[in-house]
């Protein structure tokens, strides 16, 4: 045994880019992308286009490890770039399309982006971002994705080419740049913007390979699914299902904009089988006034904040088979999921929804997950009550934060754990349940209040569409829960603040109920559907203290 060693035949670097090569052969004539009225592209065609594009990117001097950025919605070009950019040896950096020019400029400069692909709809924002660079020579060159629209007039010093021109000029038999090591960086993603200071998360070819395969297995994705892109591809690379659809020969249904009516129409027209998104997408779909039960079951994988049980019930009544998972940018996808037990099917619907809202157990690609006391590092009691911090260990973890070793070491500690900052409990059956982000816990009169628990009650109110709870200063208790809600359209009569507070009082311990309810037309969110609580915290803080608050 001791004489057996790794060699060139068995130690090839793991990379999900090989999924496309296989798809071009195994699924050659099957549809890869469908987008509106545009022609359907097969897997063989998609492979050739990615090789051509990778050739053109490498041909202009982009080298190994250089960052190439993309600002685009869920269109075929965005999908192809997930393969073409790393096939050129570069690191793909997809940027949130809802960010402003200043933030985009900060990200481009921090990542030292050399080339920038931008969809025509976001060109104005990107030009604004480039204008904030110290000098023209520091700017990345811009490639415009026109999608048949006339190219805009752009400064020649900035504008390099159009997307389709680069595809046409590229070599269809390009020998793409394979990673020297599976630890080579492949993606750069800036955290979602639920905090005010996003960080640059870098993942390797190895971690992306592991999370992609892991996600397909855990969600039990079969061969040839029809996948609707309601989850932005820029958000943690579409939780790695960008590469995953190539592995199983899926059909990618691309949507430029996510609107409930268009989602329903696409599901029925294309016989969609799978889609992903934040709980807000479930809320949007279940609250569409004209919606009818789906013609066929559709599997929906949701992540982010725990989906309220009331939303789960409405969505499943329409025909969505909802799975709930937990992940973060630092692990590139879902690493904890609510593994369903058949015996739970015999439980009442409300109890099934409660169980499904738990995050669950680790996926097979993760080595270990635990909930620990952040001070001692010891596991908390498995009683479903004692809170601690979620820690993770496994091969899908990030390499670290770009140019930020201090924060990397604070997060990935010497004890071998990634500390997530998420607060959770561990139940006696070994299932984990997220209670809150550590920064979202509200401490009122010395008692810890989980904003998630209060939000769950608010979502059960028949008039509430969206809800978010943050701390508001309080002259007596220090801080108390402040609820921001948007109401469902067509609701009559419209509830008043006092009525909503009383609704919560009947269902929560008194110290947990919101003392303030603010009605908003729409809550501020990232484009992935995560409510931006840091903005609501600032608004609650600006409201000032509640000097007379009492139980």
N, C-alpha and C positions, 0 to 999 in steps of 0.2 A: 504493500500500500504506500509506503513512504516514497517509492520511486515514481509514483504517479503525480505529475505536475500539470498546471495549466499550460496550454500551448496556443498557437495561433488559430487552430481549428475550433477550440472550445471557449475562447476568451474574447470573442468579438463584443465590442461595446453595445450595450442595450440602447436602443433608440426607437421611438414610435414612428420615425420616418419610414422605416421598412414596411409599415402597414400599408402605405400607399403603393409601394412596389408590388406587393402581393395582390392588392385590390385590382391593380391594372391587369393582372393575369386572371385571377380567380373570378373577378366580377366585371370583366372588361366591358361588356355591352350593357350592363345594368346602370340605371341612373344614379349619378353621384350628387348633382345639385339641380334644383328646380327653383326658379325665381320669377314670379309674376308672369309676364308674357314672354320672357326671354326663353331661348331654346334650352332644352334639357341637355346637360353634359354628362357623358358616361364616365365611368372610372378610368377607362383607357385614355379618354380625352383629357380628363383632369390631371392624370399623371404626366402627360406630355406637356401640358400648359405649365405645370409646376417646375418641370425640368427646364423648360425654356426661360421661365422667369428667374429661376435660381441662377442660370447661366448668365443672364443679363445683369443680375445683382453682383455676382462675383466679377463680371467683366468690367465694372466701373471702379474696381479697387476695394470693394468691401471685403474684409478679411475675417479670419476666425476670431470670434469673440466681439466683433463690432456690433453695436446695437442698431437695429433697423426698426423704426416705429411705424405704427399704423393707426390712423384715425378713420374709422369706417363703421357703418352699421352691419347688420347680418345679411351680407350679400355674397354671391359666389367668390368675388375677388378676396374678400376677407377670409373666406374658408381656404382658398388656394394659398394665401400668404402664410397660413399656419404650417404649411409644408415647405413652400418655396424659400422662405427666409432662412430657416435653419438648414435647409439643403444647400444653401450657399455658404454655409459655415458661420453665418451670423446668428445673433441672439434676437428673437422676436419680442417686441415690446408693443402690446396693444393698449391703446389709451382710451379711457372713458370719453364717449362722445358728448357727454353733457357738461364736461368741465369748461371753465372759462379760459380765455387766452393766457392769463397770468399763470394759472396752475399748469396748463399744458407746457408753457415756456419753461417753468421750473423743472418739470419732469424731463423734457428734452435735453436741457442743459445738464441736469444731474446724471442722466444716463449716457451723456455724450453721444447722442444719436447721430449717425452719419447719413442716414437716408430716411425719408419720411413719405409713406404712402398715405394719401388723403383723399377721401371721397369728396366729390364736388359740393355736396351739401354743407360740408364743414370747412370749406376752403377759407372763408372769411375769418373764422375763429383762428385757424392755423396761421394765416398771414399776420393776424394780430399777435399771436404768440411769437412768431419769428421776428417781429419788429422790436421785441423786447431783448433780443440778443445783443451783447456788447458790440459785435461787429458782424458784417455779412459773412466773413470767412469762417465764423464759428457755427453758422447755421447748417443744418442738414439740407441736402438737396431734396426737392419735392417731386414726387411722382403723382400725377393726378389720375384718380379713378373717375372716369367720365360717365360710364354706363350709358353711352350713346348721347350724352348731353354735350353741346359744344364746349370745348375747353375755354376756361376763363383766361383773361389777360393777366399774366403774372410776371413779375420782375424776372428778366432772363437770368440774373445772378442767382435766383432762388429756384426757378422752375427748371427741372431737368428733362422730363419726358412724361408721356401718358402710360397708363398701365398696359393697355392693349398693344401699344407700340413696343414695350419691353418684352411682352410675350412673343410677339411676332419676330423680333430680332434674335431671340434666344436660340440656343442649340437644343434640338429635341432629343439628342442622345448624350446630353451633358453628364459627365461622370461626377455626380454630386459629391459634395465635401462631407465625408463621413467623420464623426467625432473620433479624435485620437483616443479619448478615454470617455467612458460613459459618465464620468463625473464632469465633463465639459459643460459649461453653462449653455442652456437652450432657450430659456424664457426669462424675461424681466417683467414683472407685474407690480404696479403700484397699488397699495392697499386701497380698499374700495371707497374711502372718503366718508365713512361713518365717524371717523375722528378728524380733527382739523389738520393733522400732519401725516399724510400718507408716506409709507416707506417702500423702498424698492426691493421686492422679494425676487431672489434669483433661484431658479430651479435647474437641475441638471437633466441631461438626456435620460439618465437612469431613473430619477424620481418621477419624471413624466411617463416613462414606459410603465413603471410599476403602478402608478395611480390610474392610468388609462385601462390597463388590463383588470385591475382591481375593481374599477367602477362598473365595467361591463359585467363582470361576474356577480358582483353584489346586487345589481339591479336586475340580473337575469335577462340581459338584453339578448334576444335571439339573432340569428342571421337575417339580414335584409329587413331591418326595421324601417319605418318611415318616420323620420325624426323632424319635428317642427322646431325651428330656432326661435323660441320665445325668450330664452336666456341669452343675454348679450355674449357674443364670442369674445369680447374684450374682457369679460369678467372671469378671471382665472382661466382664460382660454376656453370658455364655455365648459368649465369644470372638467376639461380634458376630453369631452365627447367630440371635439373637433377631430382629433386623431382616432378616437374610438369608433366613429362611424366608418372609417376606412377599414378598420380591423374586421368589422362584421358585414361590410358591403351594404351599409344603410343608404337611404335616400335622404339628403339634406334639403328640407323645404325652408327656403330663406325668406325672411320678412324684413323689409326695410324699416317698418314701424310696427309696434306692438299695440294693437287695438283689439278689444274684445270681439267685436263683430268680425274682424278679419281673421282672428284666430279660429273662431267657430267655422267660418267659411272654409278656411284652409284644411281644418280637420276633416270636414265632410268631403271636400273636393278631392283631396289627396289620400284619403283613408289613413290619416296619421295614426301611428301606434304609440309614440313616445314624445314627451316634451318635458322640459325642466323649467324651473323658475322660482323666484322668491314667493313667500306666502301672499304677497300683494297681488301676484298674478292670479292665484286661486280666488282671492277676494274679488278681483275685477271680473273674472269669468262667472263666478257664482252670483254676482249682483247685476249682471246684464239683464235689463227688464224684459227683453224679448227672447231670452234664451229658452231652449227646449232641451230635453234629454238628448244626449248624443246618440247617433245611429249605431255606434259600436263603442266598446270600452276603450279608453285611452289611459295609458299609464303616465302619471305625473310625479316626477321626483322634485321635491321641494327642499330647500335648505335655508339657512339664515335664522331668523327668529322662529321660535316654535309656532307652528300654525295653530291658531285658536281652534278648539274642538268644534265650535259652531260653524266655522268656515269649512272645516273638514267634512262635516255632515252635509252641508249644502253642496259642496263640490262632488262628493261621492253619490249624492242623490241624482246628479246630472249624468253620471256614468264615468267619472274620472276615478281611476284606481290610484290612490295617493300613497306614495312612499315618502318617508321623512328621513333626512340625513343631516349630519353635522360635519362641517369642514371649515376651512379657512384658507386664505391665499397661501399661507405658509406650508400647507400640505397639498395644494393644487387640486383638491377635490373633496369628495365625501369620504370620510374615514371612520365615521360612526353612523350606523343605521339601525332602524328599528326592525330587527329581524322578527318577522311575524310568526306566531305560533298558531297552528290550526285550531287549537282548543279555544283561542280567543274569538273565533268566528261565532261561537255559541253565545257570546255575551251580548247584552243590550247595546244598541248603536252608540249611546252616549259613552258607555264604558270602553267600547272599541276605539272611539275617537280619542278618549283620554289616553289610552295606551299608545295609540299611534302618534300622539304628540310628543312622546318621549323620544330622545335621540337614539337610545338603544345600546348596541354592543359594537366593538371594533369590527371593521371589515378585515378580510383575510390578508390584505396587503399591509396592514398596520401591525407592528409587533406587539404593542401594548398600549392600553389607555387606562388612566386611573384618575381619581379625584383625591387630591391631597390637601392637607393643611399647608398653605404657602410658607408659613413660618418654620415648621418642623420638617416638611417634606414627607410626613407620614400619611398613609391612607386614612380617609375619614371613615366613620362607621357606615355600614351599608344599611341604613335605616330609612332612607328616603327623606330625611329631615336635616341631617348635618351637612352644611354646605362647605365646599372647598374649591380649589382651582383645578380645572381640567389640564392634565399633562399627557403628552403623547410621545411615542417612540416608534420609529419605523423607517423603511427605506424611501418613503415618498416625501420625507421632510425636505425643506429647502436647504440650499447651500448656506444661505444667510441673507442679511440685508446689505444691499450694495453700498459700499463706502461708509458703513456704519458698524464697525466691530463692537462698539460699546453696547448698542442695542441688541446686536446678535448674541453676544455673550450673556446679556441679561435675560434673554428669551431662551437660548439653548445653553443650559447650565452644565457644569461639570458632572452633575449627578446623572447625566445621560437622558434628561427629559427636555421636551419643548414645553415651556410654560405658556399657555394660551391666553391667560387673562380672563377666561370665561369661568363663571361661577356655576357650580352644579351640585347635585346630590347623586349618590349611588344607592339604588334600591336593593332590597334583599335578594332579588333574582339576578343581580349583576347588570341591570340595565341602568344606563346613565341618563340623567335628565338635566338639561341646562336650565338654570334659574335666571341668569342674567350675565351681562358683562360686568366685571368688577367695578368699572366706573359708573355703571347704571344702578347699582344698589343705592337705595335711598335710606338714610339713617335718620329716623324720626324718634326723638326722645329716647335714644339708645337702642331702639328696635330696628332690625334690618327689614326693609321692605323690598321684595322683588318686583321690579316694574313689570316683568313678564306676567306675573300672577294677576296684577291689577288690570293689565291690558286684556288678558284672557276674559275677565269678567265684562269689561267694556265691550268686547267683541260679541258677547252674547246678547247685548241690548239690540232689539230689533231695528233701531234707527241708525245704529253706528256702522259706518263703512270702514273707517280706519281709526286706529287709536295708538297713541304713544304716551308714555308716562315718564316724567322726569322730576327732579327735585326742584322745589321752589323754596327760597329762604323763608323761615318762619321765626318770628320773634320769641316764641315760647318753646317750640319743639326743635329748633335748629333748622330743620327743613321738613317739608311735608310733600306728599305726592301731588303733582300738578298734571292733569290729563289734557292732552290736545287731541281732539277728535274731528273727523269729517263725517258728515251724515250721508246716508243713502239717498239717492235722488228720488223725488216724488213722495217723500215721507210727510205724512200729515196726521195729527198736528206735529209741529217741530218741537222736540223736547227742550226744556229749559235747563240751565245749569243745575238748579236745585233738584230737579227730577232725576238727572243722571247721577248726582251724588247719592241720592236716596236709594237708587237702584243698586249702587255699589255697596252702600251701608248694609243692605239686606243680605249681601252675599260674601262680605269680607269682614275680617276683624276690623274694629273701628279705627285702629291706628293705621291700617293699610289703605283705607278709602281715600280717594282724592279730595282735597279741600278746595281745589280750583279746577274748573273745567273750561277750556278755551275751545270754541268752535272755529274751525278753519275750513275753507273751501277745499283745500288739498294740503296734505302734510308734505314737507320737503323730503325728497328721496333722491338717492342715487339712481342711475338708470337701471341698476339691477334690482330695484324695488326696496332696498334697505332704507328705512327711515333715518334721516340724518339727525340723530338726537342731540348732537353737539350744538346744532342751530336752535333747537327747541330749548336746550338748557340756557343758552344766552338770552332767549326771549323770556323765559321764566325768571331768570335773574334780573332782567331789566324791569320786570313787573314789580319788583321790590318785595319786602317782607310782609308776611301776614301777621300783624302784631297781636291779634286777639284770638288766634286759633286755639281751640280746646276740643277735647273729646266730648 
